[in-house]
Amino acid sequence: MDQITLSACAEVGFQVAGRKGAHGAMRALRRVIPLDAYEFVAFDPVTGRHTSLVSDGLTVAPAPSEPPLEAGRGPYAMEGALLASYGWRRGLTTPLRLAEGRYTGLLHLSAADFPPHAPALMAALSPTLAHVTDLTRCVIDPVGLPKGFAAVAFDRAGVVRDVAGAERSGVLAEDRSMAACARDFLDSRELSRRGLWQDGNGRWREVRMLRAGVGSHGALQGAVVAERACSLPYELTGREVDVLTRVAAGDSNPQIAAALVLSVRTVTTHLEHIFAKLGCDSRTRVTTKALAEGLRRIGL
């Protein structure tokens, strides 16, 4: 590739990563390909459907009789049937795949004449442009996501999405109850939440929840849930964490006993141990410490 093409490729990547997004990327691409129009078509892995996401140029209207596209199938350059239904006189269609190979959608380009290197150029740009149509990612990076935590994001419907720049948490993604916990967090007025969570294998994990936009351009309200393995702090037992969580929620001893199926005397004994371990002498101070240090149990 010549210097102008390399410069344009770098600018496309910069625009995708920045706030200009698809339109900025296409302005950069027009430096080397004289485009009439373009359309980004996103593939939603939840529904298995393709949806027009971003377009510019010619007015397009897909024909109702057009057969549905199959994820990940199709050549890097295609003319004729696919684009004929869109009314474009000549087109280049590029499947968009992330660097790890995951398919996210298609990019349709229309031009009076494509330079010979256009198919190879678009194939090279596919991993970069695939981020534009990736509906599974948390596209607005949350502020304050701690280092060393694996994470996933949830929207209100419970759809699991990846978080850009964070390791994917398999234990969170596979646990059905975590989607409900995320929805409860979204329904609250909290901007963030900390706590302790026991996974399906009985291992304890420190959990952080943060609000963030998910889906296309961050248009959906979502929650980022991050976790890392931990041991229980202050030498607390699992049952003491349960009691402490109920205390922080404002429950009385009889209410805690009923919820946890314990006797009131047992609850009182647990509270005496909690006060001693946390160095607190009142329910108010215990509650303050539990909220500040994330000692509550998530999902209880």
SVG drawing of the C-alpha trace seen along z (x, -y; Angstrom):
<svg xmlns="http://www.w3.org/2000/svg" viewBox="-42 -13 46 39">
<polyline fill="none" stroke="black" stroke-width="0.4" points="0.0,0.0 1.2,-3.6 1.6,-6.2 -1.8,-7.8 -3.5,-4.4 -1.6,-3.6 -2.4,-7.0 -6.1,-6.5 -6.1,-3.1 -4.6,-4.7 -7.2,-7.5 -10.0,-4.9 -8.8,-3.2 -8.5,-6.5 -12.0,-7.5 -13.6,-4.2 -11.8,-4.3 -12.8,-8.0 -16.1,-9.8 -16.5,-10.2 -17.3,-6.5 -18.6,-5.2 -19.1,-8.5 -15.6,-9.6 -14.1,-6.3 -15.9,-6.6 -14.7,-10.2 -11.1,-8.8 -11.8,-5.9 -13.1,-8.3 -9.5,-9.6 -8.6,-6.4 -12.0,-5.1 -14.4,-7.6 -17.6,-6.3 -21.1,-7.3 -22.8,-5.7 -22.2,-3.2 -24.2,-1.2 -23.2,0.6 -25.4,3.7 -25.1,5.1 -25.7,8.7 -27.5,9.3 -26.4,12.7 -29.4,12.6 -32.1,12.6 -29.9,13.9 -31.0,10.9 -29.2,8.2 -30.2,4.6 -29.2,1.4 -27.2,-0.6 -25.5,-3.5 -25.8,-4.7 -25.0,-7.7 -25.5,-8.6 -28.1,-6.9 -31.6,-6.2 -31.8,-2.5 -34.9,-0.3 -34.3,3.5 -36.8,5.6 -39.2,7.6 -38.4,10.7 -34.7,10.6 -33.6,13.8 -32.1,13.3 -28.3,13.2 -26.6,16.0 -24.0,15.0 -20.5,15.1 -21.3,16.4 -20.6,14.5 -17.6,13.4 -15.4,10.4 -16.6,8.8 -20.0,9.3 -21.9,7.6 -25.4,8.2 -28.1,9.9 -27.3,8.8 -27.0,5.1 -29.5,5.0 -32.3,5.1 -30.8,1.9 -30.9,0.1 -27.1,-0.4 -25.6,-0.3 -22.4,1.3 -21.3,2.5 -18.6,4.0 -19.7,6.0 -17.3,6.8 -18.1,9.1 -16.9,7.6 -15.1,9.8 -13.2,8.8 -9.5,9.8 -10.6,13.0 -12.8,14.0 -16.2,13.2 -18.7,12.0 -20.5,8.7 -22.1,7.6 -21.5,6.3 -20.4,3.1 -21.9,2.2 -20.1,-0.3 -21.3,-1.9 -19.0,-3.7 -18.9,-4.5 -15.6,-2.7 -13.6,-0.8 -9.8,-0.9 -8.2,2.6 -6.9,2.7 -10.3,2.0 -11.2,5.6 -7.8,6.2 -8.0,2.9 -11.5,3.6 -10.5,7.1 -7.6,5.5 -9.9,3.0 -12.5,5.5 -11.3,6.2 -11.2,2.4 -14.6,1.6 -16.2,4.7 -16.3,2.7 -18.9,0.3 -21.4,3.2 -20.6,5.1 -23.9,5.0 -22.6,7.2 -20.0,4.9 -20.3,2.2 -19.4,-0.6 -19.2,-3.3 -16.3,-2.2 -17.4,-2.7 -15.3,-5.0 -13.8,-3.3 -13.6,0.3 -10.9,1.7 -7.8,3.4 -7.5,7.1 -11.3,7.7 -13.0,9.8 -16.3,8.3 -19.4,8.6 -22.3,6.1 -26.0,6.7 -28.9,4.7 -32.3,4.6 -33.4,7.7 -30.6,9.7 -28.6,9.9 -24.9,10.5 -22.4,8.2 -18.6,8.0 -16.9,5.0 -14.3,3.3 -10.8,3.6 -11.8,6.1 -11.3,9.8 -14.7,11.6 -16.0,13.2 -17.3,16.7 -18.7,17.2 -20.9,14.1 -22.0,14.7 -23.1,18.2 -24.9,17.5 -28.6,16.7 -29.2,15.0 -26.6,12.3 -28.8,10.8 -31.5,10.3 -29.0,8.7 -27.9,6.3 -31.5,5.4 -32.1,4.7 -29.1,2.4 -30.4,0.6 -33.7,0.1 -32.0,-1.5 -30.6,-5.1 -27.1,-3.9 -24.4,-4.8 -22.2,-1.9 -22.4,1.0 -19.9,3.2 -20.4,6.6 -19.5,10.2 -20.8,13.0 -20.6,16.8 -20.4,18.5 -21.9,21.9 -18.8,23.7 -18.9,22.1 -16.0,19.7 -16.3,16.1 -15.8,13.2 -15.5,9.5 -18.1,7.8 -18.4,4.3 -21.4,2.9 -21.3,-0.2 -23.7,-1.9 -22.8,-2.2 -24.3,-2.4 -24.5,0.8 -25.5,1.8 -25.2,-0.3 -23.5,-3.6 -24.3,-3.0 -28.0,-3.7 -29.2,-1.1 -29.0,-1.5 -26.9,1.3 -24.8,2.4 -21.2,3.6 -20.5,6.3 -16.9,7.0 -15.5,9.7 -12.3,11.3 -11.7,14.2 -11.3,13.3 -11.4,14.6 -14.0,13.3 -12.6,10.2 -12.3,9.8 -12.5,13.7 -16.2,13.5 -18.1,16.7 -20.7,17.0 -23.6,17.0 -22.2,13.9 -22.1,12.2 -25.7,13.1 -26.7,11.6 -24.6,8.5 -26.3,8.0 -29.7,8.1 -28.6,5.7 -27.3,3.3 -30.8,3.5 -32.4,2.3 -33.9,5.6 -34.5,6.3 -33.3,9.5 -36.7,11.2 -36.9,10.2 -33.4,11.6 -34.2,14.8 -37.3,15.3 -35.5,14.6 -32.6,16.9 -34.6,19.5 -32.6,19.1 -33.6,18.5 -33.5,15.0 -30.9,16.2 -28.7,17.5 -29.0,14.2 -28.0,12.3 -24.9,14.5 -23.9,13.9 -24.2,10.2 -22.0,10.3 -19.3,12.0 -19.8,9.5 -19.4,6.5 -16.2,8.0 -14.6,8.8 -15.4,5.5 -14.6,3.5 -18.1,1.8 -20.4,1.3 -23.7,0.5 -25.8,1.5 -25.4,-2.0 -21.6,-1.7 -21.8,1.9 -24.1,0.8 -21.8,-2.1 -18.8,0.1 -20.6,2.8 -21.7,0.2 -18.4,-1.5 -16.3,1.6 -18.6,3.8 -19.3,6.4 -22.9,7.1 -23.8,10.3 -24.9,9.7 -28.1,11.5 -29.3,12.3"/>
</svg>
